[in-house]
Amino acid sequence: MVKKSIYSGIVLSLIISTLYWISSSEVMASNSKHYSISKHYPIEDTYIRNGADSNENYSLANEIGVKDNSSSSGRIGYLKYNLSSYKSDVANKATLRLFVRSKTTGSIINNIFGIANEVWDASSMTWSNGSPYHDVASNLYPSIQDITTNIEGGYLLDRQIITAAGTYYEYDVTDYVNSELSSATDKIIAFLLTSENDLNVNYDSMESGSNTPELILEYPATAHTKVKKLSDTTVAQDGLTFADVKFGFFPNVSGGSIVTYNGYQYTVYYNSDRHVCVARRASGSEAWEIAELTDYLFMSIDTHNYATLGISSDGVIHLTFDHHANDLHYRSSQQGIANNPAQVQWSSSLFGPVTNQLSGNTITDLSYPTFVQAPNGNLLFMYRTRGSGNGWRFLGTYDSASHGWTLNGKMIHSSGTYVGSYTGTSTQRGNYPLGFVFDQNGRLHMPFIWRETPDAMSNHDINYMYSDNHGLTWKNISGTVVSQTGSTFATVDTPGIIVSPIPQRRGLVNSNFNTADADSAGRIHFMSQHMPDDTPDATASNEVVRRYFHYWIDESGNVNKTNLHAQGSNSPVLLADNGDAYFVYISKSYTYTKIGGRKFGQGKLRIARATAASNYTDWNIIYTDNSLPGLAEGLRIDADRFKKDGIISVFVQENPKTTLGEATKVRVIEYGIKQPFGQQNKLKTK
């Protein structure tokens, strides 16, 4: 094959990669607001082919061919873009648009990968000479497993089912582009295309003269909401991390809570001595006080066994810790200490002994405890018993007047029959709440999902119930009673509780976090992560390409959802006084630090916003904190602080730096949002 000269390749690259800016003529959703679009073209593209053509170079071809065949005619496509002229360090959406010029008859699944190797030269690439991300020695066509696991620096970004020629197909590459924009110095981004079928797909290349592959970046045409970092405080230097891993390295950000009550902020964590520590500070202060509870030694290496706290209106601080199908570990403080915090000398002596009982009843097989403060000052205690594929959801209530607990009983049962594409027919399952939240009218909302087995691929369906009597009676979205706590229970067979049908194999994430909030109109909002509707089913976990989806249920019971085109840690939606929604997360990482053979991500803390005026369709990333070191892929948000003061207060933990299991810093970082709500403008930054 004829190869490009170096000179002609440079000239063509400069012409094709010329960046131009246009104002989008499309109205985004229903809000009459425009996005600006930055459209980019490849500086290089090609494909390679094995078998008899393994020594041929296709860099001047009019097409980019992909086909899955390990022995004779497999084809892999490559594209490279230069984003150095892009005027922002973030995109709200990045779409790779490829035009199918021809294809074999049938439905064909194609995959797009981000690849860290950007130094390849299209004009010299062949199958035989060591092109990135295929095994030259074995001459095998690479699988998703090969690229994402066995070869360093390959990341599956999106999958599409190709059914027709003569049209564009769009691949969502937002997360990867944002990672490269914030970390790469040269702003060169490379992609790889593969097929899962032994059928041809040919996309128009940059040499075709028309329908050139486009990388389209969307960003708000109007100015961003102003975000200001107010403080960055160290809670402790000695946060626990695990050296031997089971479900992760960081028990302090796999669940838990951070709460503001009566002018003080409280959180709980494990230190490197494996003790439960309760920390507090006056809101806005830089100084944290620590009560280290040395009479209990945390022995687990399971990140599900997080510690959490709740505060009742009698000033009692309630703690639970170290649970994943274990006996209850509960202790509480003296009465009144949270009601008069400035008069209390903070120490471990304020807390009573550890017990496995509430109201004289031993609780066994407990997982995922959550405290929820009720509007009347009582404290609800939600928890699961038994296992992930056969779990029951229970409710307990602490009465702040009598200072005692009542175990109200079971709310959700594991029984019923479900037929799924992954598990077949099953007759038992577990449930995972996406949050518990009271609205301003005193209604308690609970969205949740089902899981048929311990395998997360068996997750399915987003369900919803609400209660107007603090969890004793539950109704579906139509107002029909579906559960009487302690007597009749919601099950997978209960009619009317599914609000978003999501089958198995869709990457639906079960969460240990509260992702929910309620707005001033009493509408429930929550976040979920799963695959977009147009993505083909995953047959294995390494085929999952999930995204965040913001769900909210309007006054008429209609369920609305918006794709945020991002993925990362779980955390709640935060609703401002004016109804606008905020979302804080650690972004998915595409760069890693290796310690002891383990990978630790370098994801960024990001803040996104959607306006009530748009019906929450205009999600924009409004802030990225590039000053932070590598953070554990999890965080906690103080929803009370946001409601009271308009301050986003985030609990994070740093990654280890040199050794697996080393203690790392636990921090609380606060951000102010320039909006006309709360007391934010009265705060002073340090």
C-alpha positions in Angstrom: 0.0 0.0 0.0 1.1 3.6 -0.7 2.1 5.4 2.5 1.7 9.1 3.3 4.8 11.2 3.1 5.7 13.0 6.3 5.1 16.4 4.7 1.7 15.6 3.3 0.6 14.0 6.5 1.5 17.2 8.5 -0.3 19.5 6.1 -3.4 17.3 6.0 -3.4 17.1 9.8 -3.2 20.9 10.1 -6.1 21.4 7.7 -8.3 18.7 9.1 -7.7 19.5 12.7 -8.5 23.2 12.3 -10.9 24.1 15.1 -13.9 26.2 14.6 -16.5 27.4 17.1 -20.2 27.6 16.3 -23.2 28.4 18.4 -25.5 25.4 18.6 -28.8 25.9 16.8 -30.5 23.2 18.9 -32.6 24.0 21.9 -31.4 21.8 24.7 -34.3 19.8 26.1 -37.1 22.2 27.0 -35.3 25.2 28.5 -34.6 27.4 25.4 -30.9 27.6 26.5 -28.2 27.0 23.9 -25.0 25.1 24.3 -21.9 26.1 22.4 -20.2 23.3 20.3 -16.6 22.8 19.6 -16.2 20.5 16.7 -12.9 18.6 16.1 -11.6 16.4 13.3 -8.8 13.7 13.4 -5.2 14.5 13.0 -4.6 10.8 12.2 -6.8 7.8 11.5 -6.2 4.3 10.1 -7.1 0.6 10.6 -5.0 -2.5 10.6 -5.9 -5.9 9.3 -4.6 -9.4 10.0 -4.3 -12.5 7.9 -3.0 -12.1 4.4 -3.1 -8.3 4.8 -1.2 -8.1 8.0 1.7 -6.1 6.4 -0.5 -3.6 4.7 -1.0 0.0 5.8 -4.4 1.6 5.4 -3.7 5.2 6.5 -4.8 6.6 3.1 -7.9 4.5 2.8 -11.3 6.2 2.6 -12.7 4.0 5.4 -11.9 2.8 8.9 -12.7 -0.9 9.0 -13.6 -3.0 12.0 -14.3 -6.7 12.1 -13.9 -9.5 14.7 -11.9 -12.4 13.4 -8.9 -13.9 15.1 -7.5 -15.8 12.2 -8.0 -14.3 8.8 -9.4 -10.8 8.4 -9.9 -9.1 11.8 -9.7 -5.3 11.6 -9.1 -2.7 14.3 -9.6 1.1 13.8 -7.6 4.0 15.3 -8.4 7.7 15.6 -6.3 10.6 17.1 -7.5 14.1 17.9 -5.6 17.2 19.1 -7.7 19.3 21.6 -5.1 21.9 22.4 -7.3 24.7 20.9 -10.2 23.8 23.0 -10.9 26.7 25.4 -12.1 24.9 28.4 -10.8 22.1 30.7 -14.1 20.3 30.8 -16.9 19.2 28.5 -20.5 18.6 29.5 -20.8 16.1 26.7 -18.2 14.7 24.3 -19.5 12.7 21.4 -17.6 10.8 18.7 -19.7 10.7 15.6 -18.8 8.1 13.0 -20.5 7.7 9.6 -21.1 4.1 8.5 -20.4 4.0 4.7 -20.9 0.3 4.4 -21.5 -2.9 6.5 -22.3 -6.5 6.3 -26.0 -7.5 6.7 -27.0 -8.0 10.3 -26.7 -6.3 13.7 -23.1 -5.7 14.7 -21.8 -4.6 18.1 -18.9 -2.1 17.9 -16.8 -0.9 20.8 -14.9 2.4 21.4 -11.9 2.5 23.7 -9.8 5.4 25.0 -6.1 4.4 24.7 -3.3 5.9 26.6 -0.8 5.2 23.8 -1.0 8.3 21.6 2.4 8.2 19.9 1.6 5.8 17.1 2.1 6.9 13.5 -0.8 6.0 11.2 1.3 6.2 8.1 3.4 3.2 9.2 1.0 1.0 11.2 0.3 -2.5 10.2 -1.0 -5.6 12.0 2.4 -7.1 12.0 4.6 -4.3 13.2 3.3 -3.9 16.7 0.3 -1.6 16.6 -1.1 -0.7 20.0 -3.4 -3.0 21.8 -3.2 -6.2 19.9 -1.0 -9.2 20.5 1.4 -9.4 17.6 3.0 -12.6 18.9 -0.2 -14.6 18.9 -1.8 -12.7 16.1 -5.1 -12.7 18.0 -7.8 -10.2 17.7 -8.1 -8.4 21.1 -11.1 -8.9 23.3 -12.5 -6.3 25.7 -10.7 -8.2 28.5 -7.4 -8.0 26.6 -7.6 -4.3 26.1 -9.0 -3.2 29.4 -7.2 -5.6 31.7 -4.3 -7.4 30.2 -2.9 -4.3 28.3 -2.1 -1.2 30.3 -4.0 2.0 29.3 -7.1 0.7 27.4 -10.5 1.8 28.6 -13.9 0.7 27.2 -16.0 3.9 26.8 -19.1 3.0 24.8 -20.7 0.2 22.8 -23.3 0.6 20.0 -25.3 -1.8 17.9 -24.7 -1.0 14.2 -27.8 -1.9 12.2 -27.7 0.3 9.0 -25.3 2.0 6.6 -25.5 5.6 5.4 -26.0 7.1 8.8 -24.0 8.4 11.8 -23.5 6.5 15.0 -22.6 8.4 18.2 -20.3 7.2 20.9 -20.3 8.9 24.3 -16.7 9.5 25.3 -17.3 12.3 27.8 -15.7 10.9 30.9 -12.5 10.0 29.0 -12.2 13.3 27.2 -12.6 15.2 30.5 -10.0 13.0 32.1 -7.6 13.8 29.3 -8.4 17.5 29.3 -7.7 17.9 33.0 -4.5 15.7 33.1 -2.9 15.4 29.7 -0.4 18.2 28.9 -0.5 17.8 25.1 -4.3 17.4 24.8 -3.8 14.6 22.4 -6.6 12.0 22.7 -6.6 8.6 20.9 -9.4 6.1 20.4 -9.5 2.5 19.3 -12.5 0.8 17.5 -13.3 -2.9 17.6 -16.2 -5.2 16.7 -17.7 -8.1 18.6 -19.0 -9.8 15.4 -17.4 -11.5 12.5 -19.1 -8.9 10.2 -17.7 -5.9 8.5 -18.4 -2.3 9.5 -16.6 0.5 7.4 -16.7 4.0 8.7 -15.8 7.1 6.6 -12.2 8.2 7.4 -10.7 11.7 7.3 -9.5 10.8 3.8 -13.0 10.1 2.5 -13.7 13.7 1.6 -17.1 13.8 3.4 -18.6 12.6 6.7 -15.3 12.9 8.4 -15.2 11.4 12.0 -16.2 14.2 14.4 -15.5 14.7 18.0 -18.0 17.2 19.3 -17.6 18.9 22.7 -20.6 20.7 24.3 -20.2 23.4 26.9 -22.6 26.0 28.3 -22.9 29.2 26.2 -23.6 31.2 29.3 -21.3 31.8 32.2 -21.0 29.1 34.8 -22.4 29.3 38.3 -19.6 30.6 40.5 -18.0 28.1 42.9 -15.5 29.1 45.5 -13.4 26.8 47.7 -14.0 28.0 51.2 -11.9 25.7 53.3 -9.9 22.4 53.3 -9.5 21.0 56.8 -7.8 17.9 58.0 -10.0 15.8 60.3 -7.2 13.3 61.0 -3.9 12.2 59.6 -4.4 8.5 60.4 -7.5 7.3 58.5 -7.6 3.6 58.1 -6.9 1.9 54.7 -6.7 -1.8 54.0 -3.6 -3.7 52.8 -5.6 -6.9 52.1 -8.6 -6.0 50.1 -12.1 -7.3 50.1 -14.5 -5.0 48.2 -12.0 -2.1 48.2 -9.4 -0.4 50.3 -11.3 2.4 52.0 -14.0 1.7 54.7 -14.3 5.4 55.6 -15.7 6.4 52.2 -17.7 3.3 51.3 -20.6 4.5 53.4 -21.1 6.5 56.6 -22.3 10.0 57.3 -21.4 13.6 58.0 -24.0 15.7 59.8 -24.6 19.3 60.8 -26.7 19.7 63.9 -27.2 22.8 66.1 -24.2 24.7 64.7 -21.7 21.8 64.9 -20.6 19.3 62.3 -20.1 15.6 63.2 -18.6 12.7 61.4 -17.2 9.2 62.2 -14.4 7.2 60.8 -11.9 4.4 61.6 -8.3 5.3 62.4 -5.2 3.3 61.7 -5.4 1.8 65.2 -8.7 0.3 64.0 -10.7 2.3 66.5 -14.0 4.1 65.9 -13.4 7.9 66.1 -16.1 10.5 66.4 -15.1 13.9 65.2 -16.8 17.3 65.6 -16.2 21.0 65.0 -18.1 24.2 65.2 -19.5 24.8 61.6 -16.9 26.7 59.6 -14.1 26.1 62.1 -10.8 24.7 61.0 -10.2 22.8 64.3 -11.6 19.2 64.7 -12.0 17.5 68.1 -11.7 13.7 68.1 -13.2 11.2 70.5 -11.3 7.9 70.0 -13.3 4.9 71.2 -10.6 2.5 72.2 -12.7 -0.2 73.8 -13.7 -1.8 70.4 -11.2 -3.1 67.9 -12.3 -3.2 64.3 -10.9 -6.4 62.8 -12.5 -6.6 59.3 -11.0 -6.0 55.9 -14.5 -5.5 54.4 -15.3 -2.0 53.3 -19.0 -2.7 53.7 -18.4 -2.5 57.4 -18.4 1.3 57.5 -19.3 3.4 60.6 -22.2 5.8 60.6 -24.0 8.2 63.0 -27.3 9.9 63.6 -28.5 12.6 66.0 -31.9 12.7 67.7 -33.6 15.9 69.0 -32.8 15.0 72.7 -29.1 15.6 71.8 -28.1 12.0 71.7 -25.5 10.9 69.2 -26.1 7.3 67.9 -23.4 5.2 66.4 -23.3 1.9 64.5 -20.2 0.3 63.0 -18.6 -3.0 61.7 -21.5 -4.7 59.9 -21.8 -6.9 56.9 -24.2 -9.7 57.9 -22.9 -9.3 61.5 -24.5 -8.8 64.9 -25.4 -5.2 65.7 -22.7 -2.9 67.1 -24.4 0.1 68.5 -23.6 2.7 71.1 -25.0 6.1 72.0 -23.9 9.2 73.8 -25.2 10.9 76.9 -28.4 12.9 76.4 -28.2 16.5 75.5 -24.5 16.7 74.4 -25.5 17.7 70.8 -28.0 20.3 72.1 -25.4 22.2 74.1 -22.2 21.4 72.2 -20.2 24.5 73.3 -20.6 23.5 77.0 -19.5 19.9 76.4 -15.9 18.8 76.8 -15.5 16.4 73.9 -14.1 12.9 74.9 -14.8 9.2 74.6 -16.3 9.2 78.1 -19.4 10.7 76.6 -20.3 7.4 74.9 -21.8 4.4 76.4 -20.8 0.7 75.9 -21.2 -1.3 72.7 -24.4 -3.4 72.5 -26.0 -5.8 70.0 -29.5 -5.0 71.2 -32.2 -2.4 70.7 -35.2 -2.4 72.9 -34.0 -5.6 74.5 -33.9 -7.5 71.2 -30.7 -8.8 69.7 -30.2 -7.9 66.0 -28.2 -10.4 63.9 -27.1 -10.6 60.3 -27.2 -6.8 59.9 -25.8 -4.8 57.0 -26.0 -1.3 55.6 -27.4 0.6 58.7 -28.7 4.1 58.0 -30.0 6.8 60.4 -32.6 9.3 59.2 -33.8 12.1 61.4 -37.5 12.6 61.3 -39.2 16.0 61.3 -40.6 15.4 64.8 -37.0 14.9 66.2 -37.2 11.1 66.4 -34.5 9.0 64.7 -35.3 6.2 62.2 -32.9 3.3 61.9 -33.1 1.4 58.5 -31.1 -1.8 58.0 -31.0 -5.0 56.1 -30.7 -8.5 57.5 -29.6 -11.7 55.8 -27.6 -11.7 52.5 -27.5 -9.7 49.2 -29.5 -12.4 47.3 -32.0 -13.0 50.2 -32.3 -9.9 52.3 -35.1 -8.2 54.3 -35.4 -4.5 55.1 -36.3 -3.4 58.6 -37.2 -0.2 60.5 -36.5 0.9 64.1 -37.5 4.2 65.7 -35.9 6.1 68.5 -38.3 8.2 70.5 -36.6 11.4 71.6 -39.2 12.0 74.3 -38.9 8.6 76.0 -35.3 8.1 75.0 -36.0 4.5 73.9 -36.0 2.3 70.8 -38.9 0.5 69.2 -38.3 -2.2 66.5 -41.1 -1.6 64.2 -40.4 -4.6 62.0 -39.9 -5.6 58.4 -40.8 -3.3 55.4 -39.5 -5.3 52.4 -39.4 -9.0 52.0 -37.2 -11.2 49.7 -40.0 -13.4 48.4 -41.7 -13.4 45.0 -40.9 -14.7 41.5 -38.7 -12.8 39.0 -37.5 -14.0 35.6 -34.4 -12.3 34.4 -32.0 -12.6 31.4 -29.1 -13.2 33.7 -30.5 -15.4 36.5 -33.5 -17.0 34.9 -36.3 -17.7 37.4 -35.5 -16.8 41.0 -37.7 -16.8 44.1 -35.6 -14.7 46.5 -33.5 -11.6 46.4 -32.2 -8.6 48.3 -33.0 -4.9 48.1 -30.8 -1.9 48.0 -32.1 1.6 48.8 -30.9 4.5 46.7 -31.8 6.8 49.7 -34.2 7.7 52.4 -35.2 11.4 52.7 -38.0 13.4 54.3 -39.5 16.3 52.3 -40.6 19.6 53.9 -44.1 18.2 54.3 -42.9 15.2 56.4 -43.3 12.6 53.7 -40.6 9.9 53.7 -39.3 8.8 50.3 -37.5 5.6 49.5 -36.3 4.6 46.0 -34.6 1.2 45.8 -33.5 -1.6 43.5 -33.6 -5.4 43.6 -30.7 -7.9 43.4 -31.4 -11.5 42.7 -28.0 -13.0 43.7 -24.7 -11.7 45.2 -23.6 -11.0 41.6 -24.3 -7.3 40.7 -25.1 -8.3 37.2 -28.4 -9.6 38.6 -29.5 -6.1 39.7 -32.7 -4.8 38.2 -35.5 -2.2 38.3 -35.7 1.1 40.2 -38.6 1.0 42.6 -40.2 3.7 44.8 -42.4 3.9 47.9 -43.3 6.7 50.2 -44.7 7.0 53.8 -46.7 9.7 55.5 -46.3 8.2 59.0 -42.6 7.9 59.4 -42.2 4.5 57.7 -45.1 2.6 59.3 -47.2 2.5 56.2 -45.8 2.6 52.7 -47.6 3.5 49.4 -46.7 3.3 45.8 -46.5 6.2 43.4 -50.3 6.0 42.9 -51.1 6.2 46.6 -51.9 2.5 47.1 -50.8 0.9 50.3 -48.1 -1.7 49.5 -46.5 -2.3 52.9 -47.6 -2.1 56.6 -44.3 -2.3 58.5 -44.2 -5.3 60.7 -47.2 -7.1 59.1 -47.4 -7.0 55.3 -44.3 -6.4 53.2 -43.4 -5.1 49.7 -42.0 -7.8 47.4 -40.9 -8.1 43.8 -44.5 -9.1 43.1 -46.0 -5.9 44.6 -47.8 -4.0 41.9 -47.1 -0.3 41.1 -43.7 0.1 42.8 -41.5 -0.1 39.7 -40.9 3.5 38.5 -38.1 2.8 36.0 -38.0 -0.8 34.5 -34.3 -1.7 34.1 -33.6 -5.4 33.2 -30.6 -7.4 34.3 -27.3 -7.0 32.4 -27.7 -3.2 32.4 -25.0 -2.3 35.0 -27.4 -1.0 37.5 -25.4 0.0 40.7 -26.6 -0.9 44.2 -25.5 1.8 46.6 -24.6 2.0 50.3 -25.1 5.8 50.1 -28.1 8.1 50.3 -28.4 9.6 46.8 -31.7 11.2 47.4 -33.1 14.7 48.3 -36.5 16.4 48.0 -37.3 19.8 46.7 -39.5 22.5 48.1 -42.5 21.1 46.1 -42.0 17.7 47.8 -40.7 16.0 44.6 -38.1 13.3 45.1 -34.8 13.4 43.3 -32.1 10.7 43.3 -29.1 9.5 41.4 -28.5 6.1 39.9 -25.8 4.6 37.7 -26.6 2.2 34.9 -26.2 1.8 31.1 -27.9 4.1 28.6 -30.9 2.6 26.8 -29.1 2.5 23.5 -26.2 0.4 24.8 -26.3 -3.3 24.1 -26.7 -5.7 27.1 -23.6 -6.7 28.9 -22.8 -10.4 28.9 -20.0 -9.8 31.5 -19.0 -7.1 33.9 -16.2 -5.8 31.7 -18.7 -4.9 29.0 -20.6 -2.5 31.3 -20.4 1.2 30.3 -22.7 2.9 32.8 -23.5 6.6 33.3 -25.1 8.7 36.0 -28.8 9.3 35.6 -30.7 11.9 37.6 -34.2 10.8 38.4 -37.0 12.9 39.7 -40.7 12.3 40.1 -43.0 15.3 39.5 -46.3 16.1 41.1 -48.3 14.0 38.7 -46.2 10.9 39.3 -44.3 11.2 36.1 -40.7 9.8 36.3 -38.1 12.0 34.6 -34.5 11.0 34.0 -31.5 12.8 32.5 -28.1 11.3 31.4 -25.2 13.2 33.0 -22.7 11.5 30.6 -20.3 10.7 33.5 -19.6 8.0 36.1 -17.8 7.8 39.4 -18.5 7.7 43.1 -22.0 7.6 44.6 -23.4 10.7 46.5 -26.7 12.5 46.9 -28.4 15.1 44.8 -28.5 18.4 46.7 -31.5 20.7 46.2 -31.0 24.5 46.8 -33.7 26.8 48.1 -34.4 28.0 44.5 -34.9 24.4 43.3 -31.6 24.1 41.4 -29.9 20.7 41.8 -26.2 20.1 42.6 -24.3 16.9 42.4 -20.8 16.2 43.8 -18.7 13.2 42.8 -15.3 11.7 42.3 -15.0 11.2 38.6 -14.0 7.8 37.1 -10.3 7.7 36.8 -8.3 6.8 33.6 -4.9 7.4 35.2 -3.6 5.4 38.1 -0.8 5.2 40.6 0.4 1.6 41.3 1.3 0.6 44.9 2.1 -3.0 45.7 0.7 -4.1 42.3 -2.7 -2.4 43.1 -4.1 0.5 41.1 -5.3 3.7 42.8 -7.2 6.1 40.7 -6.6 9.8 40.2 -10.2 10.9 39.7 -11.2 14.5 40.1 -13.7 16.0 42.6 -16.4 17.6 40.4 -19.5 19.7 41.0 -22.3 19.6 38.5 -25.5 21.7 38.4 -29.0 21.6 36.8 -31.6 24.3 37.0 -35.2 23.9 38.0 -36.1 26.2 35.2 -34.9 23.6 32.7 -36.7 20.8 34.5 -33.2 19.6 35.4 -32.2 18.8 31.8 -29.2 21.2 31.6 -26.7 19.4 33.8 -23.3 21.2 33.5 -20.0 20.5 35.3 -19.4 23.9 37.0 -16.3 23.1 39.0 -13.4 20.7 39.1 -11.0 20.8 42.0 -7.6 20.2 40.4 -5.7 21.0 43.6 -6.5 17.8 45.4 -4.2 14.8 45.5 -5.4 11.3 44.5 -8.6 10.6 46.4 -10.3 7.4 47.3 -13.2 6.7 45.0 -15.9 7.6 47.4 -17.1 10.6 49.5 -19.7 11.7 52.0 -21.8 14.9 51.7 -23.3 16.9 54.5 -26.8 17.5 53.2 -27.8 19.4 56.4 -25.0 21.9 55.9 -26.2 22.5 52.4 -29.8 23.0 53.5 -28.9 25.3 56.3 -26.0 27.4 54.9 -25.8 26.7 51.1 -22.4 25.2 51.6 -21.3 21.9 49.9 -19.3 20.1 52.6 -17.5 17.0 51.4 -15.7 14.2 53.4 -12.9 12.6 51.5 -9.9 10.4 52.1 -6.6 10.4 50.3 -5.1 7.4 48.5 -2.0 5.8 50.0 1.3 7.2 48.6 3.9 4.5 49.1 2.6 1.4 50.9 -0.6 -0.6 50.9 -2.4 -0.2 54.2 -0.7 3.0 55.2 -2.7 5.6 57.1 -3.9 8.5 55.0 -5.4 11.8 55.6 -9.2 12.3 56.2 -10.4 15.7 55.1 -13.5 17.8 54.9 -13.5 20.4 52.1 -16.2 23.1 51.7 -17.3 24.9 48.6 -19.6 27.9 48.3 -22.1 28.4 45.5 -22.8 31.9 44.5 -26.6 31.7 44.6 -29.2 33.8 46.5 -30.0 31.2 49.1 -28.9 30.2 52.6 -26.2 32.1 54.6 -23.2 31.4 52.4 -22.4 35.1 51.8 -21.9 35.5 55.6 -19.0 33.0 55.7 -15.4 33.9 55.7 -12.8 31.7 54.0 -9.6 30.8 55.8 
